[in-house]
Amino acid sequence: VIADQLDAFGKDDDTRAYDHASDMIKQLFPSKSIFMEMVRTGYPPVYRAKSWTFNDPTPLENGYSQIVRLTDEQGRIWNALYTLERDKTGEWKITGCRILRSEGSV
């Protein structure tokens, strides 16, 4: 789910990227264009990640957390902490993302 959303951001596929967001996220950002603008301005390393790798997921009460190591367009390294839960149809959806500059990154 996360990799597909990152790929969708890189291709400006707003429909596919927005589809991976949870209902809670969609309530906060009620259209694809509002959602994409929020990601573009607030999460540039996520929006235009050149590459990414995944740590092992951590089980949570209602889903998982997942640390993703991102490389942005300038070659800087970031850690993104995602949370995921299943929706009412059983599909995994992204419920949140926090980004932090990786230690040792310039």
VOTOR-869613 format. One record per residue (C-alpha): x, y, z; residue number from 0. Coordinates in nm, 4 decimals. Example, Ala and Ser with C-alpha at 12.3 -4.5 7.8 and 13.67 -1.06 7.14 Angstrom:
PT|c1|c2|c3|n
PT|1.2300|-0.4500|0.7800|0
PT|1.3670|-0.1060|0.7140|1
This chain:
PT|c1|c2|c3|n
PT|0.0000|0.0000|0.0000|0
PT|0.2733|0.2471|0.0972|1
PT|0.4952|0.1617|-0.2003|2
PT|0.2011|0.1952|-0.4378|3
PT|0.1099|0.5349|-0.2922|4
PT|0.4721|0.6540|-0.3204|5
PT|0.4766|0.5368|-0.6817|6
PT|0.1462|0.7177|-0.7445|7
PT|0.2867|1.0426|-0.5987|8
PT|0.5873|1.0157|-0.8290|9
PT|0.3555|0.9844|-1.1290|10
PT|0.1098|1.2529|-1.0091|11
PT|-0.1608|0.9861|-1.0056|12
PT|-0.3871|1.1625|-0.7581|13
PT|-0.6654|0.9044|-0.7821|14
PT|-0.4400|0.6118|-0.6916|15
PT|-0.2582|0.8064|-0.4172|16
PT|-0.5838|0.9266|-0.2598|17
PT|-0.7345|0.5775|-0.2740|18
PT|-0.4741|0.4554|-0.0224|19
PT|-0.5759|0.7163|0.2371|20
PT|-0.8047|0.6141|0.5215|21
PT|-1.1543|0.7555|0.5596|22
PT|-1.0253|0.9697|0.8485|23
PT|-0.7624|1.1278|0.6196|24
PT|-1.0241|1.1788|0.3496|25
PT|-1.2467|1.3636|0.5988|26
PT|-0.9583|1.6005|0.6752|27
PT|-0.8738|1.6427|0.3053|28
PT|-1.2075|1.5956|0.1248|29
PT|-1.0818|1.6010|-0.2343|30
PT|-0.7909|1.4554|-0.4294|31
PT|-0.6613|1.8028|-0.5145|32
PT|-0.6643|1.9194|-0.1503|33
PT|-0.4934|1.5962|-0.0429|34
PT|-0.2253|1.6224|-0.3114|35
PT|-0.1566|1.9884|-0.2284|36
PT|-0.1131|1.8950|0.1392|37
PT|0.1360|1.6212|0.0476|38
PT|0.3173|1.8411|-0.2059|39
PT|0.3683|2.1264|0.0425|40
PT|0.3904|1.9403|0.3736|41
PT|0.5639|1.6162|0.2795|42
PT|0.8042|1.6848|-0.0112|43
PT|1.0298|1.3847|0.0680|44
PT|0.7216|1.1609|0.0425|45
PT|0.5779|1.3389|-0.2603|46
PT|0.8929|1.3039|-0.4683|47
PT|1.0867|1.0170|-0.3121|48
PT|1.3554|0.8887|-0.5487|49
PT|1.3821|0.5601|-0.3624|50
PT|1.2588|0.3890|-0.0489|51
PT|1.3212|0.0857|0.1677|52
PT|1.1073|-0.0660|0.4407|53
PT|1.1893|-0.1697|0.7954|54
PT|0.9919|-0.4566|0.9435|55
PT|0.6367|-0.3502|1.0344|56
PT|0.5370|-0.3216|1.3990|57
PT|0.1977|-0.4597|1.5047|58
PT|-0.0387|-0.2142|1.6718|59
PT|-0.3734|-0.2745|1.8388|60
PT|-0.5666|-0.1844|1.5217|61
PT|-0.3076|-0.2279|1.2488|62
PT|0.0622|-0.1671|1.1890|63
PT|0.3245|0.1022|1.1981|64
PT|0.5889|0.0994|0.9298|65
PT|0.9139|0.2936|0.9053|66
PT|1.0103|0.3749|0.5482|67
PT|1.3543|0.5142|0.4686|68
PT|1.3160|0.7665|0.1863|69
PT|1.5718|0.9357|-0.0366|70
PT|1.4494|1.2703|-0.1694|71
PT|1.5361|1.4402|-0.4990|72
PT|1.8431|1.6070|-0.3432|73
PT|1.9752|1.2756|-0.2092|74
PT|1.8818|1.3506|0.1541|75
PT|1.7660|1.0607|0.3698|76
PT|1.4406|1.0737|0.5660|77
PT|1.2528|0.8320|0.7880|78
PT|0.8771|0.8263|0.7428|79
PT|0.6656|0.6624|1.0105|80
PT|0.3403|0.5365|0.8597|81
PT|0.0410|0.3894|1.0379|82
PT|-0.2027|0.1583|0.8633|83
PT|-0.5376|0.0020|0.9462|84
PT|-0.7868|-0.2106|0.7585|85
PT|-1.1013|-0.0354|0.6424|86
PT|-1.4519|-0.1821|0.6616|87
PT|-1.3920|-0.3762|0.3376|88
PT|-1.0697|-0.5284|0.4718|89
PT|-0.8311|-0.3193|0.2598|90
PT|-0.5223|-0.1678|0.4197|91
PT|-0.5350|0.2125|0.4313|92
PT|-0.2798|0.4697|0.5432|93
PT|-0.3960|0.6503|0.8564|94
PT|-0.0968|0.8778|0.9044|95
PT|0.2606|0.9655|0.8192|96
PT|0.5292|1.1573|1.0068|97
PT|0.8616|1.2401|0.8453|98
PT|1.1912|1.2954|1.0225|99
PT|1.5331|1.3777|0.8801|100
PT|1.7558|1.0743|0.9205|101
PT|2.0488|1.1094|1.1627|102
PT|2.3721|1.1849|0.9849|103
PT|2.1891|1.3309|0.6863|104
PT|2.3142|1.6712|0.5681|105
